[in-house]
């Protein structure tokens, strides 16, 4: 069947060696920092306290451990593929080589949604933090320019009005898009600087609050189980709270998959991609554990349920009020790098699909000077900026998460399929314990997908229906692989 035709892995490897469309300028440190840049955002400053107060208590540390283990399963599978097929398409390219064109289209279409919605969500969050940051230094932005069109906002005189559009969100997307068009090296340097800023902020909190840690606040480490009110829904605390918390904080880890989209811009992808993917994940895991341990050691877990739990813990540790400003700067910096890596990933997926003929060819252009997929970067930036300006956050986060988890499922299954189908391929990195790791990664992601709201599933289905219609009316007829097989 035409829609199940597959790409040859050996052909892809040959293409990766000879295709110089994109600059190979990224080393292992760049790739690790890309992973850290996309994975660590505002979640470390907010999610830790929320889960501690409402779900897991001080055991939130264990929640991060279990979520990290689940993420490692997928990261190991990504690493094998990224070193074996060092192309920019990530899970899209991997599934093209193992499960066929239709599955590749489905995951590519899914990734377009994931990265676009993720970029939109983070840009809106960035706008809110910038508004508060500027307010703290005496600069008030017009409320009509800091919210989605039609949203009700309060003016300085106390009257209510409707917002026009979210200008800061548009501006950050425009800035990041410009960096991505100019070049991957420049984008990586920007990301490196931003990552260093937010790592310094995290270090300031950890070392500045360490002296105030009271071990008594860690007892009981796993509070007694509390049944749900009225017997409806899930309870909290106890081991069930630990695992429920793991499902929540898992979304603090998603982002390392975006590193795989830069495989075609890595200097030595066979060696560096596994280092970048796994190294970035390990750095993030250590930071999450340290922040969670210090925060719950400084403040009783029940007090960490506010909007800014880490700022609250810093103040309780006796750190001066300037830490609030510093942490807000760290959040803004963190979100900036997340937006950049998400938009980079989306444009590379878009570019790879257009090269294969599954999307219109007019976007399949590399800038003659910058050597970047500039048209796809601009299209991505315009769409995400428009969505960021006129949409509210709503349930966009869940929609981004379900897309990421689906990609995890596909990659974990695909790496196992390729091991069975082509066991003798030369693999510079092999997923250890593949017969356990790959199924465990797929099952872990599926379990977390099932826990997401029904409306998120409905929106995903609608998006896929649109995608399937597009595939059978356009993509299947214009596929370059079709020309090779007819």
Secondary structure, 3 states (H helix, E strand, C coil): CHHHCCCCHHHHHHHHHHCCCCCCCECHHHHHHHHHHHHCCCHHHHHHHHHHHHHHHHHHHHHHHHHHHHHHHHHHHHHHHHHHCCCCCCHHHHHHHHCCHHHHHHHHHHHHHHHHHHHHHHHHHHHHHHHHHHHHCCCCCCHHHECCCCCEEECCCCCEEECCCEHHHHHHHHHHHHHHHHCHHHHHHHHHHHHHHHHHHHHHHHHHHHHHCCHHHHCCCCCCCECCHHHCCCCECHHHHHHHHHHHHHHHCCCHHHHHHHHHHECCHHHHHHHHHHHHHHHHHHHHHHHHHHHHHHCCHHHCCCCCHHHHHHHHCCCCCHHHHHHHHHHHHHHHHHHHHHHHHHHHHHHHHHHCCCCCHHHCCCCCCCCCCHHHHHHHHHHHHHHHHHCCCCCHHHHHHHHHHHHHHHHHHHHHHHHHHCCCCCCCCCCCCHHHHHHHHHHHHHHHHHCCCHHHHHHHHHHHHHHHHHHHHHHHHHCHHHHHHC
